[in-house]
Amino acid sequence: MPDTQADFDSAVARSKNLSERPDNATLLKMYGLYKQATEGDVREAKPGFGDMVGRAKWDAWNANKGLSQDEARQRYITLIDSLE
């Protein structure tokens, strides 16, 4: 089995040095996969309507509900690789 944690850590570091800033939809996808990979399923309550950014982040994370942390790490790695 490949060492997804080391590859994931590398992808996280590389994500900070992308040549172009990804669009907001891609940033939310990155956020959701990162949170799923590091914390698992969202357990926090969805933020209220006044917190638009918080709601968008919660939705991005919740979109990965049920995805294993290993699979989330692999998808994050693949996404970062596609952005380089």
C-alpha positions as CSV (number, residue, x, y, z in Angstrom):
1,M,0.0,0.0,0.0
2,P,1.5,3.4,-0.9
3,D,2.3,5.9,1.8
4,T,-0.5,8.3,1.2
5,Q,0.3,10.3,4.3
6,A,3.8,11.4,3.1
7,D,2.4,12.1,-0.4
8,F,-0.5,14.0,1.1
9,D,1.9,16.1,3.3
10,S,3.9,16.9,0.2
11,A,0.8,17.9,-1.8
12,V,-0.3,20.2,1.1
13,A,3.2,21.9,0.9
14,R,3.0,22.1,-2.9
15,S,-0.5,23.6,-2.7
16,K,1.0,26.7,-1.1
17,N,3.3,27.3,-4.0
18,L,1.0,26.9,-7.0
19,S,1.9,29.3,-9.9
20,E,-1.7,30.5,-10.1
21,R,-4.3,30.9,-7.4
22,P,-7.1,28.4,-8.1
23,D,-10.7,29.7,-8.5
24,N,-13.0,29.7,-5.5
25,A,-14.7,26.4,-6.5
26,T,-11.4,24.6,-6.6
27,L,-10.3,26.2,-3.4
28,L,-13.4,24.9,-1.7
29,K,-12.8,21.4,-3.2
30,M,-9.3,21.5,-1.8
31,Y,-10.6,22.6,1.6
32,G,-13.3,19.9,1.7
33,L,-10.8,17.1,0.8
34,Y,-8.2,18.4,3.2
35,K,-10.7,18.5,6.1
36,Q,-12.0,15.0,5.3
37,A,-8.4,13.7,5.0
38,T,-7.3,15.2,8.3
39,E,-10.5,15.0,10.5
40,G,-13.0,12.7,8.8
41,D,-16.7,13.4,8.5
42,V,-17.9,16.8,9.6
43,R,-19.4,16.8,13.1
44,E,-20.0,20.5,13.6
45,A,-23.3,22.1,13.1
46,K,-23.8,24.0,9.8
47,P,-23.1,27.7,10.3
48,G,-26.0,30.1,10.1
49,F,-27.0,32.2,7.1
50,G,-25.0,35.2,8.3
51,D,-21.8,33.2,7.8
52,M,-21.6,32.7,4.1
53,V,-18.0,31.7,4.0
54,G,-18.4,29.3,6.9
55,R,-21.4,27.7,5.2
56,A,-19.5,27.3,1.9
57,K,-16.6,25.6,3.7
58,W,-19.0,23.4,5.7
59,D,-20.8,22.4,2.5
60,A,-17.5,21.6,0.8
61,W,-16.4,19.4,3.7
62,N,-19.8,17.7,4.0
63,A,-19.8,16.9,0.3
64,N,-17.1,14.3,1.2
65,K,-19.1,12.7,4.0
66,G,-18.4,8.9,4.1
67,L,-15.2,9.1,2.2
68,S,-12.3,7.4,3.9
69,Q,-9.5,9.5,5.1
70,D,-7.1,7.6,2.8
71,E,-9.3,8.1,-0.2
72,A,-9.7,11.8,0.6
73,R,-5.9,12.1,0.8
74,Q,-5.5,10.4,-2.5
75,R,-8.1,12.7,-4.2
76,Y,-6.4,15.8,-2.7
77,I,-3.0,14.6,-4.1
78,T,-4.6,14.0,-7.5
79,L,-6.2,17.5,-7.4
80,I,-3.0,19.3,-6.5
81,D,-1.1,17.3,-9.2
82,S,-3.7,18.5,-11.8
83,L,-3.1,22.1,-10.7
84,E,0.6,22.1,-11.1
